[in-house]
Amino acid sequence: MFFVHPQIKLGRLRKADIIKKLSSYFPDKQLVFTDMGRSAFKIIVEKLNLQNSEILMPAYICDIFKPILERYNIKPVFLDIDLKTFHIKHEDIISKITSRTKAILVCHTYGLPFDVDALRSDLRGRTDLTIIEDCAHAFGVKPKSDIAFFSLYKQFPALRGGLLVCPKDWQISLPKTSFNFRDFISLLNCFALFAFIFKKFGKDIAPKMLRKEKLPEPAGLNKLSLKLFSYFFEDFEKSLPHRINIAKLFQLELKKLGFEVQDSKNNVFCYLSALVPNNLTDKRDEIVEKLRKYHVFCTRIWHTPIILNHEEFPNTFEAARRIINFPLQNYYTERDIKKIIKAVKKVL
Ligand SMILES: Cc1ncc(COP(=O)(O)O)c(C=O)c1O
């Protein structure tokens, strides 16, 4: 069985000294573990005083931002994406800056690094604009700006968790949280048998519970999730090059079948994403559904971005209709990829 979300494969795991490790990853930065990535974003909004301002951001992004932007009365100025990189274009960013713009949210979508240095140079010294890096899909990509946040459970079987990377002088104190029922479901979901049962009978019960959870205020990360992150960190670090190699092989196979895959340069492949062949756009959902019969459980991140407006955002609209995220785990072998491809061929 093949799943997109991180699966636990028990083996010899060694607890990493996570603070030491992360401090070497992010020197001179303050690191704060939060319950979710979105909490980290809320902290950023508050610390940067983004209330009542405008933020430039991709139209093709997770809908979790919508309630946060509304709550803080921030006007999102959405920008269409490039279908080859899923990134917003520098010229669009520059043309949409107004006197109310305080921040630019860039996203390393699916693990594809956005070139922050190039954007900064195109901004020609505009130090009044803060670049916020959404690294929710991009552990392994080094943030280039002072402010970034990660979503740990997308790449680690940590059940939940965000990581805020920010300046050392930000004063942050967060309420503690503890392992709850939703975390327990997420833990089960990291094992193939339960993940299968949830997919088969629970209609994605774990992701839905996760979406519904409403913690209005940012909170800290529970101890168990932090432990899981620490235990899987070294394994992740060691197996990332393998994940990247296997993902590239996967991309080649998908390309042969007419899928459009994205540039793999420095991609950390949080998701193995591909656009279904143009002539099969209307069949995307059917393909995803039929692959389940072969125990290949894909996702469609994001078939429901915040806005779906064809006229203004044609590429976002197209990506939302054609995207499929294929299962990928760090421990997959060439044989696993071949099995998935075989199922895709049968479905096509
Ligand atoms: C691009 C992106 N940013 C931010 C988030 C929020 O992360 P979290 O679910 O940890 O709050 C998500 C996912 O939900 C996401 O896909």
PDBQT file of the ligand as one rigid body, heavy atoms in Angstrom, charges set to zero:
ROOT
HETATM    1  C1  LIG A 401       1.911  25.691   1.830  1.00  0.00    +0.000 C 
HETATM    2  C2  LIG A 401       1.357  25.508   3.198  1.00  0.00    +0.000 A 
HETATM    3  N1  LIG A 401       1.568  26.459   4.107  1.00  0.00    +0.000 NA
HETATM    4  C3  LIG A 401       1.134  26.325   5.357  1.00  0.00    +0.000 A 
HETATM    5  C4  LIG A 401       0.424  25.218   5.759  1.00  0.00    +0.000 A 
HETATM    6  C5  LIG A 401      -0.027  25.128   7.177  1.00  0.00    +0.000 C 
HETATM    7  O1  LIG A 401       0.700  24.168   7.887  1.00  0.00    +0.000 OA
HETATM    8  P1  LIG A 401       0.032  23.420   9.118  1.00  0.00    +0.000 P 
HETATM    9  O2  LIG A 401      -0.930  22.423   8.578  1.00  0.00    +0.000 OA
HETATM   10  O3  LIG A 401       1.180  22.803   9.856  1.00  0.00    +0.000 OA
HETATM   11  O4  LIG A 401      -0.657  24.454   9.923  1.00  0.00    +0.000 OA
HETATM   12  C6  LIG A 401       0.145  24.209   4.828  1.00  0.00    +0.000 A 
HETATM   13  C7  LIG A 401      -0.618  23.020   5.164  1.00  0.00    +0.000 C 
HETATM   14  O5  LIG A 401      -1.592  22.934   5.809  1.00  0.00    +0.000 OA
HETATM   15  C8  LIG A 401       0.633  24.346   3.529  1.00  0.00    +0.000 A 
HETATM   16  O6  LIG A 401       0.432  23.379   2.610  1.00  0.00    +0.000 OA
ENDROOT
TORSDOF 0
